[in-house]
Structures are given as C-alpha cells and as structure tokens.
Amino acid sequence: MRQVVLDTETTGLEWSQDHRIIEIGCVELVNRRLTNNHFHRYINPEREIDAGAMEVHGITHDDLEGKPVFKAIADEFLEFVSNAELIIHNAPFDVGFINHEFARMGRDDFLIESQCAITDTLVLARQLHPGQRNSLDALCKRYHVDNSQRTLHGALLDAEILTDVYLLMTGGQGDLSLGGENSMQSIGASRSVTRLDDSRQPLKVLYADDAELAAHRRRVMAIESASGKPGLWHGPPESNK
C-alpha cells in the first residue's frame, strides 16, 4: 500500500481568484512506513503573494525568483503521486489548487482525485474528536507530536508532521523495535497479529501453597482489624486449588 502525505503553500486562500501554488511537499509511505522518499519543489507563481499568506509561510516573491513554474514540474509531480492514496489535511484546499494549476495548463478535464484516492485528515479528526479543535497544531498537541520547528508553515515540514499525526490517529505505534535504522520510522505502523505456533508447550500454572495461603489469610485479618470492615476475599475456593 503506497500513500503520499501532501501539503502545499500558496499565494493566497482562493484558487478561484487565480492564486497559485508556490511550494509542494510530499512524503512517501509504503505499508505505513516511511521510505525516506519525498518530493519537494518551490514554484514561481508568476504573480504577487498576498501579505496575509506571506505571514503564514514566510515565502516572498524574491525567494521564488529563478524557481520553475508549475508546468515545468507537473509531470514529475504526477509521476510521484499517481496511483497513491493522498493524505491531506483539509484536502479541498490543496486539491482545488492542484486542479487549478492543471486547468491553467489547458488540461481543464484533469482532476487529481481521478488519479489518486484522497483521505482528508481534517474530516477524520472531526470524526474522532467531535467538537474539538482539529487544526494540525491542535492534533500535534493531542498526539504529542513535536512541532517545535513549525514557527512558520512549510509544505515539506507540514507534510512530515502530518505523517506522524496521521499514523498515530489511525493506528498508534505498532513496532517497538529498538536501535535499528527503522525504529523511529515505525511510529504509527499498523498493528499486526502474531500467531503463535500451536505446538508450543502449554503455560505452567502455579498455585499458592498452604504456607502462602495462611500468610494471605493473616494479612486479610490484619486489614479487617485495622479497617473495622470484613475483607472481600479470604482465599480461592477449594475447587480452584
């Protein structure tokens, strides 16, 4: 199972106002494990960036001078994400911008959702935590994901943080391997059932001996004397011995 956790930064909030993508960050998961394969590009939007957007991500027009336009990276991007399940927080925002970029290239019939399955982690979080704040920062706090480096939004950093949050939201830690190369990558791996060999020896059952039972009764009596109330359990029924 191949999944790609995706985030974008843009020149503004509305693609319908011809705002553009200026950064794409993608992190690859295969069978819910990080592969260290990612896609990250800064993009020249060929327009100014809204001041409000700049306050969120800190990317200026000067930062994007000399960067490729979207058309130049479109095929490379599609090759990376095609046939994967896209994991996106507030998916309609990013999906709308991606489709708008392809429409501007003359591919009006293109829809990224026809190329990839889409999972919206905001919808998932609202189902799991109704009535609570479910921004990415709020989810980081809830799931104890370190986002201390996130003073500004950045597409690749946000995709990496969302990866941790998504795995914890949908399965928790499934592999407690220590010290190995993949030990940190195992956080959030899906739980699996290990079936034991039926030929194994049955577990040995140990019962308390007479001396231990006598000591237990003396302890219960001491508790009764101190509390002034009868003990709830004086020992196992004879049938259990």
C-alpha positions as a Python dict, from the first residue, in 0.01 Angstrom:
ca = {
    (1, 'M'): (0, 0, 0),
    (2, 'R'): (155, 328, -114),
    (3, 'Q'): (47, 656, 43),
    (4, 'V'): (173, 1009, -13),
    (5, 'V'): (125, 1273, 255),
    (6, 'L'): (92, 1607, 76),
    (7, 'D'): (87, 1975, 163),
    (8, 'T'): (105, 2295, -41),
    (9, 'E'): (173, 2663, 23),
    (10, 'T'): (6, 2921, -198),
    (11, 'T'): (-4, 3291, -286),
    (12, 'G'): (-348, 3327, -123),
    (13, 'L'): (-653, 3145, 1),
    (14, 'E'): (-870, 3115, -312),
    (15, 'W'): (-770, 2937, -630),
    (16, 'S'): (-1087, 3083, -786),
    (17, 'Q'): (-911, 3423, -763),
    (18, 'D'): (-621, 3276, -961),
    (19, 'H'): (-399, 3230, -659),
    (20, 'R'): (-119, 2985, -726),
    (21, 'I'): (86, 2711, -564),
    (22, 'I'): (434, 2821, -457),
    (23, 'E'): (551, 2509, -270),
    (24, 'I'): (463, 2139, -276),
    (25, 'G'): (588, 1890, -18),
    (26, 'C'): (518, 1515, -32),
    (27, 'V'): (628, 1231, 196),
    (28, 'E'): (601, 868, 84),
    (29, 'L'): (472, 581, 296),
    (30, 'V'): (471, 218, 186),
    (31, 'N'): (275, -18, 409),
    (32, 'R'): (253, 268, 661),
    (33, 'R'): (630, 302, 688),
    (34, 'L'): (844, 596, 584),
    (35, 'T'): (1059, 524, 282),
    (36, 'N'): (1273, 841, 302),
    (37, 'N'): (1146, 916, -49),
    (38, 'H'): (993, 1261, -86),
    (39, 'F'): (901, 1523, -343),
    (40, 'H'): (967, 1890, -266),
    (41, 'R'): (960, 2185, -504),
    (42, 'Y'): (938, 2563, -479),
    (43, 'I'): (743, 2713, -769),
    (44, 'N'): (742, 3055, -929),
    (45, 'P'): (375, 3163, -926),
    (46, 'E'): (418, 3441, -1181),
    (47, 'R'): (217, 3672, -959),
    (48, 'E'): (245, 3855, -627),
    (49, 'I'): (193, 3682, -294),
    (50, 'D'): (-75, 3817, -58),
    (51, 'A'): (62, 3975, 258),
    (52, 'G'): (-159, 3751, 473),
    (53, 'A'): (-28, 3438, 303),
    (54, 'M'): (328, 3560, 346),
    (55, 'E'): (270, 3595, 721),
    (56, 'V'): (169, 3228, 733),
    (57, 'H'): (451, 3067, 532),
    (58, 'G'): (719, 3338, 519),
    (59, 'I'): (791, 3284, 148),
    (60, 'T'): (842, 3603, -51),
    (61, 'H'): (833, 3663, -426),
    (62, 'D'): (1209, 3721, -418),
    (63, 'D'): (1255, 3372, -268),
    (64, 'L'): (1092, 3227, -579),
    (65, 'E'): (1295, 3412, -839),
    (66, 'G'): (1452, 3158, -1072),
    (67, 'K'): (1233, 2872, -948),
    (68, 'P'): (1045, 2667, -1211),
    (69, 'V'): (684, 2739, -1299),
    (70, 'F'): (426, 2471, -1220),
    (71, 'K'): (411, 2348, -1579),
    (72, 'A'): (781, 2261, -1561),
    (73, 'I'): (736, 2030, -1262),
    (74, 'A'): (384, 1900, -1335),
    (75, 'D'): (484, 1570, -1496),
    (76, 'E'): (742, 1499, -1226),
    (77, 'F'): (481, 1568, -959),
    (78, 'L'): (225, 1342, -1127),
    (79, 'E'): (477, 1062, -1159),
    (80, 'F'): (541, 1080, -784),
    (81, 'V'): (177, 1079, -670),
    (82, 'S'): (-5, 876, -936),
    (83, 'N'): (-190, 568, -809),
    (84, 'A'): (-107, 654, -448),
    (85, 'E'): (-351, 741, -173),
    (86, 'L'): (-302, 1110, -94),
    (87, 'I'): (-319, 1203, 275),
    (88, 'I'): (-404, 1574, 306),
    (89, 'H'): (-523, 1795, 593),
    (90, 'N'): (-820, 1998, 466),
    (91, 'A'): (-799, 1826, 129),
    (92, 'P'): (-1041, 2050, -68),
    (93, 'F'): (-793, 2339, -34),
    (94, 'D'): (-491, 2156, -180),
    (95, 'V'): (-694, 1954, -431),
    (96, 'G'): (-859, 2271, -561),
    (97, 'F'): (-523, 2442, -613),
    (98, 'I'): (-367, 2140, -784),
    (99, 'N'): (-661, 2105, -1024),
    (100, 'H'): (-649, 2480, -1092),
    (101, 'E'): (-281, 2460, -1187),
    (102, 'F'): (-353, 2185, -1440),
    (103, 'A'): (-652, 2380, -1574),
    (104, 'R'): (-424, 2680, -1634),
    (105, 'M'): (-203, 2447, -1842),
    (106, 'G'): (-502, 2376, -2066),
    (107, 'R'): (-589, 2046, -1901),
    (108, 'D'): (-940, 2150, -1797),
    (109, 'D'): (-1059, 1791, -1768),
    (110, 'F'): (-782, 1695, -1524),
    (111, 'L'): (-878, 1609, -1166),
    (112, 'I'): (-615, 1488, -920),
    (113, 'E'): (-885, 1285, -744),
    (114, 'S'): (-923, 1079, -1061),
    (115, 'Q'): (-553, 988, -1037),
    (116, 'C'): (-535, 922, -663),
    (117, 'A'): (-755, 823, -374),
    (118, 'I'): (-786, 1114, -129),
    (119, 'T'): (-801, 1089, 251),
    (120, 'D'): (-878, 1413, 434),
    (121, 'T'): (-726, 1400, 784),
    (122, 'L'): (-936, 1700, 891),
    (123, 'V'): (-1254, 1501, 824),
    (124, 'L'): (-1100, 1201, 1002),
    (125, 'A'): (-1001, 1415, 1302),
    (126, 'R'): (-1351, 1562, 1329),
    (127, 'Q'): (-1494, 1211, 1336),
    (128, 'L'): (-1250, 1103, 1606),
    (129, 'H'): (-1266, 1425, 1810),
    (130, 'P'): (-1605, 1591, 1751),
    (131, 'G'): (-1644, 1939, 1893),
    (132, 'Q'): (-1269, 1986, 1945),
    (133, 'R'): (-1009, 2192, 1763),
    (134, 'N'): (-860, 1982, 1485),
    (135, 'S'): (-602, 2206, 1323),
    (136, 'L'): (-267, 2043, 1259),
    (137, 'D'): (-117, 2226, 1558),
    (138, 'A'): (-403, 2110, 1782),
    (139, 'L'): (-359, 1750, 1664),
    (140, 'C'): (16, 1770, 1730),
    (141, 'K'): (-60, 1868, 2089),
    (142, 'R'): (-324, 1596, 2126),
    (143, 'Y'): (-99, 1320, 1988),
    (144, 'H'): (226, 1452, 2140),
    (145, 'V'): (392, 1516, 1804),
    (146, 'D'): (684, 1759, 1823),
    (147, 'N'): (612, 2059, 1602),
    (148, 'S'): (854, 2293, 1777),
    (149, 'Q'): (1022, 2373, 1444),
    (150, 'R'): (693, 2491, 1298),
    (151, 'T'): (718, 2866, 1363),
    (152, 'L'): (606, 2919, 1003),
    (153, 'H'): (419, 2685, 773),
    (154, 'G'): (626, 2499, 516),
    (155, 'A'): (490, 2237, 279),
    (156, 'L'): (751, 1967, 337),
    (157, 'L'): (773, 2025, 714),
    (158, 'D'): (393, 2020, 742),
    (159, 'A'): (377, 1700, 537),
    (160, 'E'): (631, 1537, 768),
    (161, 'I'): (438, 1647, 1078),
    (162, 'L'): (107, 1535, 926),
    (163, 'T'): (262, 1195, 856),
    (164, 'D'): (331, 1144, 1227),
    (165, 'V'): (-16, 1269, 1323),
    (166, 'Y'): (-192, 1052, 1063),
    (167, 'L'): (-13, 734, 1166),
    (168, 'L'): (-91, 793, 1533),
    (169, 'M'): (-454, 881, 1457),
    (170, 'T'): (-505, 565, 1255),
    (171, 'G'): (-318, 301, 1447),
    (172, 'G'): (-70, 416, 1709),
    (173, 'Q'): (270, 256, 1748),
    (174, 'G'): (290, -91, 1604),
    (175, 'D'): (660, -171, 1621),
    (176, 'L'): (872, -130, 1933),
    (177, 'S'): (1200, -217, 1765),
    (178, 'L'): (1495, -58, 1940),
    (179, 'G'): (1803, 99, 1793),
    (180, 'G'): (1752, -18, 1436),
    (181, 'E'): (1753, 204, 1133),
    (182, 'N'): (1375, 196, 1112),
    (183, 'S'): (1300, 227, 1483),
    (184, 'M'): (1183, 590, 1454),
    (185, 'Q'): (1002, 514, 1130),
    (186, 'S'): (789, 252, 1299),
    (187, 'I'): (584, 508, 1491),
    (188, 'G'): (227, 468, 1382),
    (189, 'A'): (281, 143, 1197),
    (190, 'S'): (-34, -64, 1175),
    (191, 'R'): (-88, -322, 1441),
    (192, 'S'): (-48, -682, 1335),
    (193, 'V'): (-142, -1010, 1499),
    (194, 'T'): (136, -1259, 1559),
    (195, 'R'): (4, -1613, 1558),
    (196, 'L'): (188, -1846, 1793),
    (197, 'D'): (293, -2193, 1693),
    (198, 'D'): (26, -2440, 1814),
    (199, 'S'): (298, -2691, 1900),
    (200, 'R'): (431, -2471, 2181),
    (201, 'Q'): (431, -2611, 2536),
    (202, 'P'): (129, -2508, 2746),
    (203, 'L'): (194, -2245, 3008),
    (204, 'K'): (260, -2384, 3354),
    (205, 'V'): (2, -2278, 3613),
    (206, 'L'): (134, -2217, 3963),
    (207, 'Y'): (-92, -2222, 4268),
    (208, 'A'): (-21, -2081, 4613),
    (209, 'D'): (93, -2343, 4866),
    (210, 'D'): (-52, -2384, 5218),
    (211, 'A'): (205, -2153, 5377),
    (212, 'E'): (134, -1878, 5127),
    (213, 'L'): (-243, -1914, 5174),
    (214, 'A'): (-201, -1894, 5552),
    (215, 'A'): (9, -1580, 5517),
    (216, 'H'): (-257, -1431, 5293),
    (217, 'R'): (-532, -1503, 5548),
    (218, 'R'): (-328, -1341, 5825),
    (219, 'R'): (-283, -1033, 5605),
    (220, 'V'): (-657, -1010, 5534),
    (221, 'M'): (-737, -1042, 5903),
    (222, 'A'): (-493, -762, 5987),
    (223, 'I'): (-660, -538, 5727),
    (224, 'E'): (-1003, -622, 5870),
    (225, 'S'): (-885, -538, 6221),
    (226, 'A'): (-740, -204, 6109),
    (227, 'S'): (-1040, -102, 5897),
    (228, 'G'): (-1319, -247, 6107),
    (229, 'K'): (-1472, -395, 5793),
    (230, 'P'): (-1482, -753, 5666),
    (231, 'G'): (-1236, -847, 5394),
    (232, 'L'): (-1369, -903, 5044),
    (233, 'W'): (-1160, -1210, 4969),
    (234, 'H'): (-1018, -1467, 5207),
    (235, 'G'): (-873, -1707, 4956),
    (236, 'P'): (-954, -1910, 4647),
    (237, 'P'): (-1240, -2158, 4657),
    (238, 'E'): (-1127, -2513, 4716),
    (239, 'S'): (-1230, -2603, 4361),
    (240, 'N'): (-963, -2367, 4228),
    (241, 'K'): (-677, -2530, 4414),
}
